[in-house]
Structure formats: structure tokens, C-alpha cells
Amino acid sequence: MPVSYLEHYLIVAKSYQASCDWYVSNLGMRVGPHPDFGPEVEVTWLYVGDHDIIHIVPPREPEANDDTQISFSEEDIAKGGRPIHHIAFRASGRKQMIETFKKNNTPFIEQKGKNATLIQIFVRDPNGITVELNFPAEEMDETETLPVMSLKPN
């Protein structure tokens, strides 16, 4: 039985509310309903359209005491996080997204693959997870120039 699509992913978020707010204010997701798991399970489900995409829970011991610092430098955003390097979404409305990132002081990297049909923007969530947003190349004006990533053949 092959895998057909990504159902959702769960983030154990050191900054629980800040993480929920980040995905809503930066990526336009919305908080939506979830099953009642009982009073001992705190969880937020974030939706794109009618689909729950990200589930966020607060940390449990010993994660709650992990004071590892998250870097938001361009170099570290490009390196990705561990153990998840990055999560990618198809997106639209590139210019509006960039304006949102600027308004929210969210560092980002933008690039276009050599001979690629998409534009990539990379951001980092409050937990250090790099999020890749792929926009159609048609959203770029012919006067714009972006750094070009070139993949070497294997």
C-alpha cells in the first residue's frame, strides 16, 4: 500500500502559543476543530482550507527544560533543522507573503532554481523548523532578479 499524501505533522513546541500564532500570522493558517483528547492533552490544529495540516502541542518533560537557542540567520535557515530539515508547501501570493514577513519581522531567504519553474522562500518557525514555500515562477516580474540555486547532477 503506497503512501498517498501527507496527512499532517505534529510539532512539540517549546513556545506553544507563539508557534500557533506564527503559523497563523505568517502563513495564513487558521485554528480549527480537533477531537476531544481529554483534559490532559493540550493541542492546537492548524488548517489550510478544510484540511488540518499542522498539530501543535506544548512540550513535556524533559523537552520543557531544553534551553537550546534557535538561530534565525540566513545560513541556519538554509541549513534546515534537525531531525526535520524542512517542510515544504505550494503557495501563491508571493508579494503579499513577503510583505507579511517584513511586517512581522520574519527573516526569509528567497531564491529561484536555475531553469526552475518555481520561486522558493525559506523561513524558520519558532521551533527552528525551516518552512519552504514554493511559488509559481509566473509570480516573478521580468525586472526582478533573485539568487539562483543550481543543483549539480548526481
N, C-alpha and C positions, 0 to 999 in steps of 0.2 A: 504494500500500500504506500504509494508515494505521498510526500508532503504536498499540500496544495497551496497554502499561503500562511503567512504569519498571523496568528490569532491576536496576540498581544505580547507585550513584555512587561515584567514587573521590576520596579526599581525599589530597592531598600534605601530610602532617602534619609541621610543624616539630618538634612534640613527639610523636614516633611512638608510644611506649609509653603516654604519658599520654592520647593521643587514643583508643587502643584501650581503655584502662581506663575512660575517661569514658563511652563508649557502653555498656560492659558494666555499670558500676556505677550509672549514672543512668537508662538506658533499658531495661536488662534484656536487651540483645542478648547473643549468645554467639559466641565464636570458633569457627569451623568450618573444614572442609577446603577446600583450593583446589588447582588443578592445580600441578604442579611446573614452575615457570618457569625453573629453573636457579639456581645459587648466587648469581648476580649480581642477582637480583630478590628483594628482601625485601618481603613483602606479608602483610597480615592480612585475612581475610574475616570480616565480622561478619554473623550470621544472626538473622532473626526467624522462628521456626518452622523450616521446611525451606528457606527462601529466603535466599540471600546478598543483603544489601541494601546494605551499605557495604564498600568495599575501601579499605584504608589503606596507604599506602606512606610511607617516610621521604623527606625532601627530597633533591633532587640539587642540584648547583651550578647556578645561583647562589642557589637558594632557601634552602639551608642557612645562608647568611650574612645572610639578611634578618632584621634585628632589629626589625622593626616591632612595636610593642606592641599587644596585643589589649585592648580595653576591655570590661568586663562590666557597665557601668552600664545601668540600665533604659532610658535614652534610646537608647544604642547597640544594645542588644538589639532594641529596636523598629525601629530604622533598618535592621537587617539588615546583611549583609556584602557584599563585592564580590569577585569578579564574581557570586557566587551570593548572592542576597538571603536566601533561606531554603529549607529543605527541610521538607515537612510530612508527618506521619504520623497516621493514625487510631489512636486509643489507647483503652484502658479502664483502670479502676482509678485514677481521678484522685486520690483522697485518699491512696492508697498512694504514688503518684508524687510528690505534694507532700511527703510525709514523707521520701521518699528524697532529694529535692532539699535539704530542710532538713538532713538528717543529713550529706549530702555538701557542705554549704555552697555549693550551686549556685544562683546568683541566677536568679530567674524572674519573669515577668510573667504574670498571669492576667487574662483578660477574657471577657466574653460579648458576642457581637454582638447589636445591637438586633433583636428579633424573630427571632433565630437559633436554630437547633436544636442548637447545639454550644457548648462552652466551649473556649477556646483557652488554652494555656500556651506561652509562648515561653522558651527557654533558649539559651545560646550555648556551643558546644563549644570546646575549647582552641585551635582554629584560627580562631575568630571567625565561624564559620558559625552563623547563627541556625537553631534547630530548632523548628518549630511542632508542637505535639501537640494534636489535636482530639479532644475527649471528647464523648459524647452529653450533651445538656442534662439528661437524667434523672439524671445523676450529681451534680447540684447539689441540696442541700437547699433547701426553700422558705424557710428562715430565712436563707440565705446571700445576701449581696449582693456583686456583682463590678462593677468598672468596665465600662461599656458602650461598645462601639465602634459608631459609627453611620457607615455608608457613604453618601456623597452620591450621588444618581443622576447619571448622565452627562448 
